[in-house]
Amino acid sequence: MPEITTLTAEARGRVGKGAARATRRAGRVPGIIYGDGKDPVAISLEPRDLSRALARPGFFATLVDVSVDGAVHRTLPREVQRHPVSDSATHIDFMRVGAGARVTVTVPVVFINHERSGGLRRGGILNVVRHGVEMSCTVDAIPERLVVDLDGLDIGDSVHIHSVALPEGVRPVTTERDFTIATISASSAVREEAAQAAATAAVAPTEEQAAAPAAPTPAA
């Protein structure tokens, strides 16, 4: 069972832009709960509680039980609007999910065994192409994260989705290609070192050349 976050909300009697502005003036964050074949419920949340929830890794792949006037709505957070200057939440949408419902969530990617990657030990750089991957799964099998093992990877190697172990019943939304999650590339220092070594090898005499006698100087 995936981790479940709990939030307490209050019902809002009115909807619309004017009502949302009034909610924000009152020091709360407006939101909406919709889906699962039921009527939408307009809500408001305490800003600090919502900020703490939003700060958790993988929040948008986490089930959220929203308690409204004694009724609990099991939801997935879908969209949050933010203030352009303060970046604080100004509105949030929650989608109700029934038991066994199949949903699409963005699951965060984490990397392990950095110290066991030969490429990284030699000064290579881990380039993360996807920090999260859109996955299709049931609500009771949402993975907390996707784990990428860097053990044995060298400079020039790539990690593709087929090499990542996925829980049963969980599949990427993008199925038509084996997309890249991360690569290990040479840093500028490593590239310069390789270029210098190649240049030195190009001008250095071989052992046979060094041991060969000098050609006689032709007579005048």
WOCORPE-V622915 format. One record per residue. N is the residue number from 0. PSI is psi in radians with two decimals (999 if undefined). OMEGA is omega in whole degrees, 0 to 359 (none if undefined). NEAR is the number of other C-alpha atoms within 12 Angstrom. Layout:
n | psi | omega | near
N | PSI | OMEGA | NEAR
N | PSI | OMEGA | NEAR
//
This chain:
n | psi | omega | near
0 | 2.22 | 179 | 14
1 | 2.80 | 178 | 20
2 | 2.50 | 180 | 23
3 | 2.23 | 176 | 27
4 | 2.53 | 180 | 28
5 | 2.31 | 175 | 25
6 | 2.52 | 177 | 34
7 | 2.26 | 183 | 26
8 | 2.87 | 174 | 33
9 | 2.51 | 177 | 26
10 | 2.49 | 175 | 26
11 | 2.35 | 182 | 26
12 | -0.46 | 184 | 17
13 | 2.72 | 176 | 20
14 | 2.98 | 181 | 20
15 | 2.97 | 184 | 17
16 | -0.72 | 180 | 14
17 | -0.75 | 179 | 12
18 | -0.66 | 179 | 22
19 | -0.72 | 178 | 27
20 | -0.71 | 179 | 20
21 | -0.65 | 178 | 20
22 | -0.74 | 179 | 29
23 | -0.65 | 177 | 25
24 | -0.50 | 179 | 14
25 | 0.03 | 176 | 15
26 | 0.33 | 179 | 17
27 | 2.90 | 183 | 30
28 | 2.11 | 179 | 38
29 | 2.70 | 178 | 41
30 | 3.13 | 181 | 42
31 | 2.50 | 172 | 38
32 | 2.24 | 183 | 39
33 | 2.99 | 172 | 26
34 | -3.13 | 180 | 22
35 | 0.50 | 177 | 21
36 | 0.33 | 181 | 11
37 | 2.87 | 180 | 13
38 | 2.54 | 176 | 13
39 | 2.63 | 177 | 22
40 | 2.07 | 176 | 30
41 | 2.32 | 184 | 30
42 | 2.97 | 170 | 36
43 | 2.58 | 183 | 42
44 | 2.73 | 177 | 37
45 | 2.21 | 188 | 26
46 | -0.72 | 183 | 26
47 | -0.70 | 178 | 17
48 | -0.75 | 180 | 21
49 | -0.71 | 180 | 31
50 | -0.71 | 178 | 23
51 | -0.69 | 179 | 18
52 | -0.77 | 181 | 30
53 | -0.48 | 183 | 28
54 | -0.21 | 181 | 14
55 | 2.40 | 178 | 18
56 | 2.40 | 177 | 20
57 | 0.46 | 184 | 32
58 | -0.69 | 184 | 35
59 | 0.00 | 171 | 38
60 | 0.39 | 183 | 43
61 | 2.35 | 173 | 38
62 | 2.42 | 180 | 37
63 | 2.10 | 173 | 34
64 | 1.93 | 180 | 28
65 | 2.04 | 180 | 39
66 | 2.12 | 182 | 23
67 | 1.91 | 178 | 24
68 | 0.75 | 177 | 17
69 | -0.27 | 178 | 13
70 | 2.37 | 181 | 15
71 | 2.19 | 179 | 21
72 | 2.06 | 175 | 36
73 | 2.16 | 189 | 30
74 | 2.95 | 165 | 36
75 | 2.30 | 174 | 44
76 | 2.33 | 184 | 40
77 | -0.74 | 184 | 29
78 | 2.43 | 175 | 21
79 | 2.33 | 174 | 25
80 | 2.49 | 185 | 19
81 | 2.69 | 176 | 17
82 | 2.35 | 184 | 13
83 | -0.36 | 182 | 9
84 | -0.96 | 184 | 8
85 | -0.30 | 182 | 9
86 | 0.18 | 177 | 13
87 | 2.67 | 182 | 22
88 | 2.34 | 178 | 32
89 | -0.24 | 177 | 33
90 | 2.55 | 179 | 35
91 | 2.48 | 178 | 35
92 | 2.37 | 174 | 30
93 | 2.40 | 177 | 36
94 | 2.17 | 176 | 36
95 | 2.51 | 177 | 31
96 | 2.24 | 176 | 31
97 | 2.87 | 180 | 22
98 | 2.28 | 179 | 17
99 | 0.01 | 180 | 15
100 | 2.50 | 178 | 21
101 | 2.30 | 186 | 23
102 | 2.88 | 174 | 36
103 | 2.16 | 181 | 29
104 | 2.69 | 175 | 34
105 | 1.99 | 184 | 33
106 | 2.25 | 180 | 33
107 | 2.60 | 179 | 28
108 | 2.32 | 175 | 31
109 | 2.65 | 183 | 24
110 | 2.38 | 180 | 27
111 | 2.88 | 176 | 17
112 | 0.74 | 175 | 18
113 | -0.70 | 185 | 24
114 | -0.21 | 181 | 20
115 | 0.17 | 175 | 17
116 | 2.04 | 179 | 28
117 | -0.65 | 180 | 24
118 | -0.74 | 179 | 28
119 | -0.62 | 178 | 28
120 | -0.52 | 180 | 24
121 | 0.19 | 176 | 24
122 | 0.15 | 178 | 23
123 | 2.94 | 183 | 26
124 | 2.33 | 175 | 29
125 | 2.01 | 177 | 33
126 | 1.93 | 182 | 22
127 | 2.01 | 180 | 22
128 | -0.69 | 181 | 18
129 | 2.00 | 175 | 24
130 | -0.30 | 177 | 22
131 | 2.66 | 181 | 31
132 | 2.29 | 176 | 37
133 | 2.13 | 182 | 30
134 | 2.58 | 174 | 33
135 | 2.22 | 182 | 28
136 | 2.98 | 175 | 28
137 | 2.76 | 185 | 27
138 | -0.40 | 180 | 33
139 | 0.16 | 179 | 29
140 | 0.55 | 178 | 31
141 | 2.08 | 179 | 38
142 | 2.46 | 179 | 39
143 | -0.60 | 181 | 33
144 | 2.86 | 170 | 32
145 | 2.25 | 186 | 32
146 | 2.19 | 177 | 27
147 | 2.11 | 181 | 34
148 | 2.10 | 182 | 25
149 | 0.05 | 182 | 32
150 | 2.18 | 175 | 21
151 | -0.04 | 182 | 22
152 | 2.44 | 183 | 29
153 | 3.04 | 177 | 26
154 | 2.30 | 182 | 27
155 | -0.19 | 179 | 21
156 | 2.69 | 177 | 25
157 | 2.69 | 174 | 29
158 | 2.17 | 179 | 33
159 | 2.85 | 186 | 23
160 | -0.51 | 183 | 31
161 | -0.38 | 182 | 19
162 | 0.00 | 180 | 18
163 | 2.23 | 180 | 27
164 | 2.18 | 180 | 20
165 | 2.48 | 176 | 25
166 | 2.74 | 180 | 20
167 | 2.33 | 179 | 14
168 | -0.01 | 180 | 19
169 | 2.26 | 181 | 30
170 | 2.63 | 177 | 30
171 | 2.55 | 178 | 31
172 | -0.70 | 177 | 22
173 | 1.89 | 185 | 17
174 | -0.10 | 187 | 15
175 | -0.11 | 180 | 10
176 | 2.73 | 180 | 11
177 | 1.39 | 190 | 16
178 | 2.74 | 182 | 22
179 | 2.39 | 176 | 24
180 | -0.67 | 181 | 32
181 | 2.77 | 175 | 32
182 | 2.79 | 173 | 28
183 | 2.04 | 183 | 31
184 | 2.82 | 179 | 28
185 | 2.41 | 175 | 26
186 | 2.94 | 179 | 21
187 | -0.61 | 180 | 13
188 | -0.72 | 179 | 15
189 | -0.72 | 179 | 20
190 | -0.72 | 179 | 18
191 | -0.70 | 179 | 14
192 | -0.71 | 179 | 16
193 | -0.69 | 180 | 16
194 | -0.71 | 178 | 15
195 | -0.71 | 179 | 14
196 | -0.69 | 179 | 14
197 | -0.69 | 180 | 13
198 | -0.70 | 179 | 12
199 | -0.74 | 180 | 13
200 | -0.53 | 183 | 12
201 | -0.54 | 184 | 11
202 | -0.26 | 182 | 11
203 | 2.37 | 178 | 13
204 | 2.59 | 175 | 12
205 | 2.94 | 180 | 12
206 | -0.67 | 180 | 8
207 | -0.70 | 179 | 9
208 | -0.70 | 181 | 12
209 | -0.57 | 184 | 10
210 | -0.29 | 182 | 9
211 | 2.43 | 178 | 10
212 | 2.63 | 180 | 9
213 | 2.50 | 178 | 8
214 | 2.44 | 179 | 7
215 | 2.54 | 179 | 6
216 | 2.20 | 181 | 7
217 | 2.51 | 180 | 5
218 | 2.64 | 180 | 4
219 | 999 | none | 3
//
